[in-house]
Amino acid sequence: MTQATIKSRLLCILAAGLALASCSEDALQPNTNTDDSQKASYVVAATVDGTSYLLTAPSLSEGTVSVRGNGAEVIGASYWVCKNQKYLFGLVYNKGGNGTGASYYLNADGRISEKYTYEYNRITTYGTWGDHVVTASTGNAAASMADEEGNLPQMLLFNYLHSEDGTQTESSTLAENFLGNGEKVHFAGLVEANNRLYTSVIPGGMSRYGIRRWPECVTDSALIAIADGGSASSSYSQGEIPSTQYPDHAYVAIYSGKSFDDTPVIAQTDRMGYACGRMRSQYYQTIWAADNGDLYVFSPGYGRTAVSSDELKKVTGTKPSAVMRIKAGATDFDPNYYVNLESIGTKHPLYRCWHISEDYFLLQLYTGGVDEMLKGKDANVSELAIFRGSDGSIKPVTGLPSDLAGFGGEPFGENGKMYMPVSVTGGDYPAFYAIDAQTGIATKGLTVEADGLTTAARLKAME
């Protein structure tokens, strides 16, 4: 594996200092910490008239809270990341631009206060690692790295946002030929477990730089685009291979150090496709660790959505939505574990998923099956189910409102339940529904008097 690494350290950022940017559709990392210490409170992210607020609530299981008199106006975050029950990071997806963000905490009086602000490269995935909230994306290298024809290599770009002192570090690593197959890659999801960091590696075809440098990795010259095409995040340029030649492969990079400057071990399998959810340029996390440290790797089977046209040939995948496992401490996929999600339950493909507790996971599925998946952004993804890793079983979630309009950002997990933000038609306020991991029964909990409900976290007041 050939990699080049560039690293630059930035200055400390004071609380009133820089403004930061981040990426995406509203979401938050589920926090399964069950610390019930004094002065802890639930913090809810909501919107009213296009303005974002954080507000506190004593419970997510019952009651009603209002933004009026109880909400702190905050940045319009696309993602929310809870760090050690001390800080809540808001990260803003600025489409193709740089990201901005801020961290918030509960002061000694239990009120929401801003801690630090940040500015960094655009992000397509995020998570935590040690004392940092980490963002990642794939983008152009510096002009000095261009080849003789002026082609720029693609780099994996990382931002390390220190949660305690507000400092910020950047690093970058060559995304080209990362897997040894000549393709550039993206990362999707960051999981800390077993004193390691795991991330799903998504192959993304070959750039003009990659084709020129590793021509032997082109499996079929007909895959090279003969003209510019596509649009927005799906646009491509003449002379490159826009989509992967390996749609039916899954890869997980396993890091044992403290940063992406280290060389990871790559676990790989050809029993299922790449592991991530997708929405335009965003790569949703579909790898999660169970409480015992086993890593469960979920693949929606998105390789099937790569379809050839008269203008461009693509390699179309065939693998269904599936789950495989990397056991705690192992560095390869468990050869004895494979579950075809499209052969159990409603047999519908996967859109997104989250860890609840133990080895229970909440799945969000394409309601209309594979045909719905192929529709892309207009697909119906309102079906939920519970998957248990140890026995490979699945059960539908029941008890959701009949007038369901959709879900908020990302759910919050605690004490064997997943609290999903739910909106309904007819003008009622959104609410959290508590989904029991063992029974799959959803029960209406906290109602929030707001237009939209994004997610929740649990924070302890700072002295």
N, C-alpha and C positions, 0 to 999 in steps of 0.2 A: 504494500500500500504506500503510495507516494503522497506525502503531505507537506505543506509549507505552512509555517506558523508566524503570524505577526502579532505582536502584543504591544499595546500602548496603555499607559496608566494616566488617568485623568486626575485633576485636583479634587480635593474634598468639596462637597456641596453643602452649604449651610442651609438652614431651614427656610430662610427667606431668599435663597439663591435662585438657581437655575429652574426653568420650567422644563418639564419632561414630556416625552411622547411615547406611546405604545400602540398596540394593534388590536382590533377585531370586533366580533360580535359579542354582545354582553355575556360574560361568563365568570366563574370562580372555581378555584380548586376546592373540592370537598375537604372539610376538616374533621377528621374522626377523633380528635382529642376530646376526652370526656372529663377534663379537669373541672371540678365544681367548686373551686376555691371562692372565697368571699370576694365580692365586688366584681365578679365576672358578669358579663351581660351579652345578650345576643345583639349583633349589629346587622341591620337589614339595609340592603341597597335598593332604592326605589327611584322612580322618576315621576315628576309632575310637570305638565306643560313643557316638556322637553328639557327640564332642568333636573340634574341628578342630586340625590340626597342620601346621606347615611343617617339612620335613626336607630335608637336602642329599643329593645323589648325584653321583658322579663321571661318570656317563653315563646317558643315557636309552635306549641301544641294547642294553644287556645288564645282567645281574646282578640282585641282589635287595637291597632295603634294608628296614629295619624302623623303625617309629615308636619302638619301645622303645630308649631310650638315644641316639636320633638325632633326636628330634622336639621342637620348641618349641611349646607350646600357644598358640594364637592365637584371635582372634575367629572366630566361625562365619560367614565371609564367603560371600556369594552370588556376587560377582564378584571376580576378581583382575586387577589391571592392573599390568604391568611398566613402569617408567619409567626409560629410559636405562641399563638394566642396573645401576642403583644402588638402586632402591627397588621394593618390591612392595607395592602398595596392596590391602588387603582392604576391600571395600564390602559392607555388609549390607543386604539387602532386608527391610525391616520392614513388608511389605504396604502398608497405607495410611498408616503412620506415618512420622515423620522417619527419616532414615538415620543410621547410625553406621559408622565405619570407622577404619582404622589403617594406618600404613605400617611396613614392616619392611626390614631391610638385613642384610648380612653384615658382622660386625665384623672387626677385623684378624686374629682367630683363626679366622675362617671360621664363626662361630656366628651363628645368626639372632637378631637383637635388634629390639626395637620402637623406632621413631623418634618418630612423632607419632600422636595420635589426633584425630578430627574428629567434628563433629556438623553436620548440614545437612538441607535439605529432602529429602523422598522423591525417589527417582530412578526413571526408567524407561529411561534410556539413559546411556551414559558413554563416555569416551575420554580422549585427551590433547590438549593445545594449549599449545605453548611450554613453560614451566616448570611447568605445572599438569596435574593430573588433573581433568577436568571432568565433572560430573554434570548431568543435565537431567531435567525433568519438566514436566507441564502441571498447573496448579492454580488455585485461586481467587485473584483479586486482593484487595487490602486493601479493607475495608468502605467506605472513603472513595471508592472508584471505582464504587460501585453506581449504577445508573441510577435514574430517578424511581420505578420500580416495585420497586426493591430487588434487581434482577438483577445479579449480580456477573459481570464479564468473566473469561474464562480467560486466564492468563498463562503464558508459558514461563519457568520458574524455573531459574536456573543457579547452580551452586556451583563456584568455582575453588579447588582445594586445592593450595597451593604445595608442590612436592615437596622443596624445599631448606630453607626456613625455617619451614614449618608454618603460615604465615598462610593465612587464608581470606577470600575475597571472594564476595559474592552479587550477582546482578543479575537483573532480570526484564524481559521484553518482551511486549507484547500478543500473545497467540496468536490472537485473533479477527481474521478477515479478513486473515490473514498473506499469503495467496496472491491476495488481491483477489477471492475468490469468496464471501466472507461466512463461510466455515467456520473453526472453531478448528482448531489443528494440534498435532501431536506431532512430536518429532524422534526419529530412529532411527539411531544410529551416528555417530561422529565420525572423520573421516579427515584427517590432515595430509599434504598432498602439494603440490608445486609452489608452495611458500610461501603456500598457502591452506588453508582448512579447509572440508571438504565435509560436509554432513549431509543425510540423506534426510528430506523433510518429508511427514508423513502426515496428510491431511485427515481430520477426525473429525466431520463434521456441523456443525449450527448450534445454538448455545446459545440460551436465551431472550433473553439480552442481544444476541446477534448477530442474531436474527430481528427484534427490535424496532428495532435500529439500521440494519440493511441488509435490509429486507423484500423488496427487488427481487431479492435473491440466492436466495430460496426458489423452486426450480424447479417444485415441485408441493406444494400445501398439504396433500395427503393424506399427505405424509411426516412431518408434525408429529404427535408423539405426543399422543393424546387422554387418556392416563392414564399414571401411573407404571408401570414394568415392569422386566423383566430381573432379574439378580441379580449380586452381587459386582461385578467390574470391567465387567460388561456391563449394569449397571443404568442406567436413564434416568428422566427426569422428564417429566411432562406439560408440553407447550408447547415442547419442543425437537425437533430432528431428530437422533436418536441416532447415525446412521451416515452416511458420506459420500455426497454426491450425485454424486461423481466417482470411482468405484472403478476405472475403467479409465484413470487418469492417474497418471503418476509425476513427482515434483518433487524437485529437489536444490538446496539453498541453498548458495551459494558465498561464503564470507567471505574478504576480503583483508586485514582489519585484525587486531586482537589480541583482540577480545572480541565477544560477541553484541550489544553496544550498537550496532555498525555495521550498516548496511543491506546485506543480501546481494544478489547477482545470483541469480535463480531460473532454473535450467534445467528445462524441462518437456517432456513428450511425452505423446501419447495413443495411442502404439503398444503400451503395456503398462501394467499396474496399478502401484499404489504399492509402494515397495521397502522391505520389512522382513519379518523373521520375527515370529511372534506366539506368546505364551504368556500367557494371561490379560492382565494390565495391562502386561506387559513387551514391549518392542519390540526385537527382535534385529537386529543390524547385518547388512545384506546389500549394502553398498557397500564396495568395497575398491580400493585403488590397486595396479596392477602396478608392477614395479620401474622401468619407464620413465616413470612418472607418469600413465599413462592410468587413468582411473577407470572401473571396471566396476560397473554398476548392475544388480543381480539382483532380479527381482520374482517372488514365488511365485504371484501371481495370486489373492490372498486375497479380492478383490472378489466371487468366486463363492460365498463362504460367507455373504454377506449375503442372506438369504432372507425374503421377506415372509410375514407371518402374518395371521390374522384381526384381531389387535390392532394390528399395526403394518406399514405399507408401507415397503419398502426398495428402493433401487436395486441390483439384482444385477449384478455385473460379468460379463464374458464373456472377458476376456483370459487366456491361458495363462501358465504360468511362462516367463519370458523374460529375456534379457540384452541390455542396450544399453551404450553406451560414451560417455564424455565425454573426448575426447583431452586430453593434458597441455597446459595453458595455455588451453584452450577454455572457454567459458562456456555451451555448449549441447550437446545430444546430437548425436552423429555420425549424420547422416541415412543414411549408407551402412552402418551396423552394426546388425544385429538378429539374434538367435538365439532361436528357439523351442525351449526345453528339452524340451518335450513332443512334439517331432518327431524327437528323436535319442536314442540310447542306449536305455534301457528305457522312455522316454517318460513318466516319472513326474514329478510336480510337485515343486518345491523347498520344503524346510522351512528350512534354514539354509545358510550358506556361509562360507568363510574363505580368505584369500590364503595361498598356500604360499611361492612364490618365482617370479621372472620374471613370466610371465602365466599361471601355473597356479593353480587354485583347487580347494579341496575342497568338494564339495557333499554335503549330507545331504538325502535324498529321502524322499517318502512311498512306502513299499514297495507299498502297494495302489493307487496311482494317485490320481486326483481323488476317487474315492469315499472313500478313506482320509482325504484332507484334510478332507472335509466332516464326518467324525466328530469333529473337534476334538481335545480333550485326550487321548482314548483312542487316537489314531491310532498306527500303527506307522511309525516314522521311522528304521529301522535300516539303510537302504540308503545306501551311500556311492559317490561317483563323482568322477573328476578331470575338470575342464573346463579347456581351454586357450583363452585369449581370442583369440590371434592367428588361429587357424584355425577357431574355433568348434566344436572337436571335444570329444567326451566319451568316457571309458572307465570301466568299472566298477572298483571297488576289490575285489581278490581277496586271499585269505590271512587274512581275519578268522576267529576261532574259530567252529566250527559250533555251539557252545553259547553264543553271544553273548547276553548279558542286556541290555546297553545301553552307552551311552557316558557318560563323566563330564561335566565342565563344557565348557570349550573347549580345543581342541588347541593345541599349541605348534609353531611352524614354524622350521626351521633347516636350512641347507645342502641345500635341495631336498627335504626330507622334512617330513612333518607327523606329529607324535607325538600320537596320539589315545588318551586314557585309556579303557580297555575293561574292563568287568566281565562275568563269565560265570556261568552257573548251575553248581550242583554243589559250591559251597564253595571253589573255588580263589580265590587272591588276585587282585585286579585288576592290570592291567599296561598299560604303554604299548605301542602297536603303531606302528611306524615305517612310514608310507605314502610310497612313492617317487612323486614328482610325475610323472615321465615314464612309468613303467611301470604305476602303480596297484597295485603289489604291496605288501601289508602284511606286515611281519615282526615277530614278538613281540620286545619289548625289555625294559626294566626292569620287574621285578615289585616291587610294594610291599605289604608285609605290613600291610594295613589293611582296614577294612570298605569304604571308598569312596575313589575316586581322582578328584580334581577337575581338576587341570591342572598345568603346570610352567612355569618361567621360568628364565632364566639371569642370575645376579647376579655382579658383581665385588666382592671383599672391600674394605671401606673401611679406609683407613689411619687 
